[in-house]
Amino acid sequence: MEVARTRSVSRAADRLYVTQPALTARLQRLESDLGAKLFTRTPRGMRLTEAGDAFLPHAVKALESVADGRRIVNAFERGGAGRLMLGAAPAVSTYVLPGILKRFSVGHPRVSVSVRTGHSEEVLDLVLREQVDVGLVRELRHPDIATTPLYEDRLILVTAPGHHFVQRGRIRLEEIARERLVLFDRTSSYTELTNALFRGAGVQPDAVMELDNIDAAKKMLQEGLGVALLPQSAASAELAAGTLCEVEVEDAEPVRRQIVAVRRRDRGAATGAVHAFLATLRELQPELGR
């Protein structure tokens, strides 16, 4: 392309920062590969042959394609393009992850994101089997996993604004046991944490309503059908809107869980979209903590 533009091997060599013999050798190898002469020498300089004239636009496309590929690779390395596969526990994927991805997508709009939801143990397994790049789960121990703390979530006692607990402000566990206790997703660790709290206090709830998701539990509470211990992150919108109220439990320590991001330890340093997503998590840590 440069020889065709300058019509001179020596001038093309100068512009390409190679010696004239080296450029001549490269041109001869290209002609040998193609099986045709690309240039003919004339008193006015190097001139494309018919074969050279036919080949030139393909040479232009080839270099443009390489340049496009380089830009794409650079975008991948910067996290500006590519694919990100995430796994998240239900409470995280529903109530926390949307805000994280909103911030992430502002700086990385070309990254395709897929999210798989499951209990923390299931997401950990997805990470170990390399079916997701990053998992957002409660803290779990595993020798093959590298963990980054994100925020601490706690279980809070929640009920409808008109419930008599709200007027009291502070209540005891034995009083909760006399109310209908709304539980969600009996296979989740939240249910076990709730049951352990009552077992530790030596009390047993008189009545229980079991549901399979947090949103359904919140609707039941808003209808005045009981009280529940919910993750604070899951109830924050309703608490802010006043459709649910938090009540302090005076004779129990708050039940807290650390939420973390996990990756396979042997994946090495994160690159591309994964690196960019982890950087977004680090930027959001103070906000997530609040």
C-alpha positions as CSV (number, residue, x, y, z in Angstrom):
1,M,0.0,0.0,0.0
2,E,2.8,2.4,0.9
3,V,4.7,1.6,-2.3
4,A,1.6,2.2,-4.4
5,R,1.0,5.5,-2.6
6,T,4.5,6.9,-2.9
7,R,5.4,5.1,-6.2
8,S,8.8,4.5,-4.7
9,V,10.3,1.6,-2.7
10,S,12.9,3.9,-1.1
11,R,10.3,6.5,0.0
12,A,8.0,3.7,1.3
13,A,10.9,2.2,3.2
14,D,11.6,5.5,4.9
15,R,8.0,6.0,5.9
16,L,7.8,2.4,7.3
17,Y,11.1,2.7,9.1
18,V,12.7,-0.3,7.4
19,T,15.6,-0.5,5.0
20,Q,15.0,-0.6,1.3
21,P,16.4,-4.1,0.8
22,A,14.2,-5.4,3.6
23,L,11.1,-3.8,2.0
24,T,12.1,-5.1,-1.4
25,A,12.4,-8.6,0.0
26,R,9.0,-8.4,1.7
27,L,7.4,-7.2,-1.6
28,Q,9.0,-10.1,-3.5
29,R,7.7,-12.6,-0.9
30,L,4.2,-11.1,-1.3
31,E,4.4,-11.4,-5.1
32,S,5.7,-15.0,-4.7
33,D,2.8,-15.9,-2.4
34,L,0.3,-14.4,-4.9
35,G,2.0,-15.8,-8.0
36,A,1.8,-12.5,-9.8
37,K,3.8,-9.3,-10.2
38,L,2.3,-6.4,-8.4
39,F,4.5,-3.5,-9.7
40,T,6.4,-2.6,-12.7
41,R,9.2,0.0,-12.8
42,T,8.6,3.0,-15.1
43,P,10.6,6.2,-15.5
44,R,7.9,7.9,-13.3
45,G,8.4,5.3,-10.5
46,M,6.7,2.1,-9.4
47,R,3.4,1.5,-11.0
48,L,0.8,-1.1,-10.1
49,T,0.2,-3.9,-12.6
50,E,-3.3,-5.0,-13.4
51,A,-2.9,-7.7,-10.8
52,G,-1.6,-5.2,-8.3
53,D,-4.4,-2.8,-9.0
54,A,-6.9,-5.7,-8.4
55,F,-5.2,-6.7,-5.2
56,L,-4.8,-3.3,-3.6
57,P,-8.4,-2.8,-2.2
58,H,-8.1,-6.3,-0.6
59,A,-4.8,-5.2,1.0
60,V,-6.6,-2.1,2.3
61,K,-9.4,-4.2,3.8
62,A,-7.0,-6.6,5.4
63,L,-5.2,-3.8,7.2
64,E,-8.4,-2.1,8.2
65,S,-9.6,-5.5,9.6
66,V,-6.4,-5.9,11.6
67,A,-6.9,-2.3,13.0
68,D,-10.5,-3.1,13.9
69,G,-9.3,-6.3,15.7
70,R,-6.7,-4.3,17.6
71,R,-9.4,-1.8,18.7
72,I,-11.7,-4.6,19.9
73,V,-8.8,-6.3,21.8
74,N,-8.0,-3.0,23.4
75,A,-11.6,-2.6,24.4
76,F,-11.7,-6.1,25.9
77,E,-8.6,-5.4,27.9
78,R,-10.1,-2.1,29.2
79,G,-13.4,-3.8,30.0
80,G,-15.2,-1.7,27.4
81,A,-16.5,-4.7,25.5
82,G,-16.9,-8.5,26.0
83,R,-19.2,-10.7,28.1
84,L,-19.6,-10.8,31.8
85,M,-21.3,-13.9,33.5
86,L,-22.5,-13.3,37.0
87,G,-24.1,-15.5,39.7
88,A,-26.0,-14.0,42.6
89,A,-28.1,-15.1,45.6
90,P,-31.8,-14.1,45.2
91,A,-31.8,-11.2,47.7
92,V,-28.6,-9.8,46.0
93,S,-29.8,-10.2,42.4
94,T,-33.2,-8.7,43.2
95,Y,-32.4,-5.8,45.5
96,V,-28.7,-4.9,45.2
97,L,-27.4,-6.1,41.8
98,P,-29.6,-3.8,39.6
99,G,-28.0,-0.7,41.2
100,I,-24.5,-2.2,40.7
101,L,-25.2,-3.0,37.0
102,K,-26.7,0.4,36.4
103,R,-23.4,2.0,37.6
104,F,-21.3,-0.6,35.6
105,S,-23.2,-0.1,32.4
106,V,-22.6,3.7,32.3
107,G,-18.9,3.1,31.8
108,H,-19.1,-0.2,29.9
109,P,-22.2,-0.1,27.7
110,R,-20.8,-2.6,25.2
111,V,-20.3,-5.4,27.8
112,S,-23.0,-8.1,27.5
113,V,-24.1,-9.3,30.9
114,S,-25.8,-12.5,31.9
115,V,-27.0,-13.3,35.5
116,R,-27.8,-16.7,37.0
117,T,-29.6,-16.8,40.4
118,G,-29.4,-19.4,43.0
119,H,-28.7,-19.9,46.7
120,S,-25.2,-19.1,47.8
121,E,-24.0,-22.7,47.7
122,E,-25.4,-23.1,44.2
123,V,-23.7,-19.9,43.0
124,L,-20.4,-21.0,44.6
125,D,-20.7,-24.3,42.6
126,L,-21.2,-22.2,39.4
127,V,-18.1,-20.3,40.1
128,L,-16.1,-23.5,40.8
129,R,-17.3,-25.0,37.5
130,E,-16.4,-21.8,35.7
131,Q,-20.0,-21.3,34.5
132,V,-20.0,-17.7,35.9
133,D,-17.1,-15.3,36.3
134,V,-18.1,-13.7,39.6
135,G,-20.5,-14.8,42.3
136,L,-22.3,-12.4,44.7
137,V,-23.2,-14.5,47.8
138,R,-23.1,-14.7,51.6
139,E,-19.6,-15.5,52.9
140,L,-18.6,-19.1,52.3
141,R,-15.3,-20.8,52.9
142,H,-13.6,-22.8,50.1
143,P,-9.9,-23.2,49.4
144,D,-10.3,-22.6,45.7
145,I,-12.1,-19.3,46.1
146,A,-10.8,-15.7,46.4
147,T,-13.2,-13.5,48.3
148,T,-13.8,-9.7,48.2
149,P,-16.1,-8.3,51.0
150,L,-18.9,-6.1,49.7
151,Y,-21.3,-5.2,52.5
152,E,-22.9,-6.5,55.6
153,D,-26.6,-7.3,55.5
154,R,-28.7,-7.9,58.6
155,L,-32.0,-9.4,59.4
156,I,-34.5,-6.9,60.8
157,L,-38.0,-7.3,62.3
158,V,-40.5,-5.9,59.8
159,T,-44.3,-5.4,60.0
160,A,-47.1,-3.3,58.6
161,P,-47.3,0.4,59.9
162,G,-50.6,-0.3,61.8
163,H,-49.2,-3.3,63.8
164,H,-49.2,-2.8,67.5
165,F,-45.4,-3.6,67.6
166,V,-44.8,-0.3,65.8
167,Q,-46.4,1.8,68.6
168,R,-44.4,-0.2,71.1
169,G,-41.1,0.5,69.3
170,R,-39.1,-2.2,71.2
171,I,-40.3,-5.8,71.7
172,R,-38.9,-9.1,72.9
173,L,-38.5,-12.4,71.1
174,E,-41.1,-14.2,73.1
175,E,-43.6,-11.5,72.0
176,I,-42.7,-12.2,68.3
177,A,-43.4,-15.9,69.0
178,R,-47.0,-15.1,69.8
179,E,-47.5,-13.4,66.4
180,R,-47.8,-15.1,63.0
181,L,-44.3,-15.4,61.7
182,V,-43.9,-15.0,57.9
183,L,-41.1,-17.1,56.5
184,F,-39.7,-17.0,53.0
185,D,-37.9,-19.7,51.0
186,R,-37.4,-22.4,53.6
187,T,-34.3,-23.7,51.7
188,S,-32.4,-20.5,52.1
189,S,-30.0,-19.7,54.9
190,Y,-32.3,-16.8,56.1
191,T,-34.9,-19.3,57.3
192,E,-32.3,-21.2,59.2
193,L,-30.9,-18.0,60.8
194,T,-34.5,-17.1,61.8
195,N,-35.1,-20.5,63.3
196,A,-31.8,-20.5,65.1
197,L,-32.6,-17.1,66.6
198,F,-35.7,-18.5,68.3
199,R,-34.1,-21.8,69.3
200,G,-31.3,-19.8,71.0
201,A,-33.9,-17.9,73.0
202,G,-35.8,-21.1,73.9
203,V,-39.1,-20.0,72.2
204,Q,-41.2,-21.4,69.4
205,P,-43.4,-19.3,67.1
206,D,-47.1,-20.2,67.6
207,A,-48.0,-19.8,63.9
208,V,-46.0,-19.7,60.8
209,M,-46.8,-18.7,57.2
210,E,-44.3,-20.1,54.7
211,L,-43.7,-18.5,51.3
212,D,-41.2,-19.1,48.5
213,N,-39.9,-15.6,48.0
214,I,-39.3,-12.3,49.7
215,D,-41.6,-10.2,47.6
216,A,-44.5,-12.4,48.5
217,A,-43.6,-12.1,52.2
218,K,-43.5,-8.3,52.0
219,K,-47.0,-8.3,50.4
220,M,-48.3,-10.4,53.3
221,L,-46.8,-8.1,55.8
222,Q,-48.4,-5.1,54.1
223,E,-51.7,-6.8,54.4
224,G,-51.2,-7.1,58.2
225,L,-50.8,-10.9,58.1
226,G,-47.9,-11.2,60.5
227,V,-44.3,-10.1,61.2
228,A,-41.1,-11.3,59.5
229,L,-37.3,-11.1,59.8
230,L,-36.2,-9.8,56.4
231,P,-32.8,-8.8,55.0
232,Q,-32.5,-5.0,55.4
233,S,-31.5,-4.6,51.8
234,A,-34.7,-6.4,50.7
235,A,-36.9,-4.1,52.7
236,S,-35.2,-0.8,52.3
237,A,-37.6,0.6,49.6
238,E,-40.7,-0.2,51.6
239,L,-39.2,1.2,54.8
240,A,-38.3,4.4,52.9
241,A,-41.8,4.6,51.5
242,G,-43.5,3.9,54.9
243,T,-45.4,0.8,53.7
244,L,-43.4,-1.3,56.1
245,C,-41.8,-0.5,59.5
246,E,-38.8,-1.8,61.3
247,V,-39.2,-2.8,65.0
248,E,-36.3,-3.2,67.3
249,V,-35.8,-6.5,69.1
250,E,-34.4,-5.7,72.5
251,D,-33.3,-9.1,73.7
252,A,-31.4,-10.4,70.7
253,E,-28.2,-9.4,68.9
254,P,-28.7,-8.4,65.3
255,V,-28.3,-11.3,62.9
256,R,-25.7,-10.2,60.3
257,R,-24.4,-11.7,57.2
258,Q,-21.4,-10.7,55.1
259,I,-22.1,-10.4,51.4
260,V,-19.0,-11.1,49.2
261,A,-17.9,-11.4,45.6
262,V,-16.2,-14.7,44.8
263,R,-13.9,-15.9,42.0
264,R,-11.9,-19.0,41.3
265,R,-8.5,-18.4,42.9
266,D,-6.6,-20.0,39.9
267,R,-8.1,-17.6,37.4
268,G,-5.3,-15.2,38.2
269,A,-5.5,-11.4,37.9
270,A,-8.9,-10.3,36.5
271,T,-8.8,-8.7,33.1
272,G,-11.3,-7.1,30.7
273,A,-15.0,-7.0,31.8
274,V,-14.3,-8.9,35.0
275,H,-11.6,-6.5,36.1
276,A,-13.9,-3.6,35.3
277,F,-16.8,-5.1,37.2
278,L,-14.7,-5.8,40.3
279,A,-13.4,-2.2,40.1
280,T,-17.1,-1.0,40.1
281,L,-17.7,-3.1,43.2
282,R,-14.8,-1.6,44.9
283,E,-16.0,1.9,44.1
284,L,-19.5,1.1,45.4
285,Q,-18.3,-0.5,48.7
286,P,-18.9,2.6,50.8
287,E,-22.4,3.1,49.3
288,L,-23.3,-0.6,49.7
289,G,-22.2,-0.4,53.3
290,R,-24.5,2.4,54.0
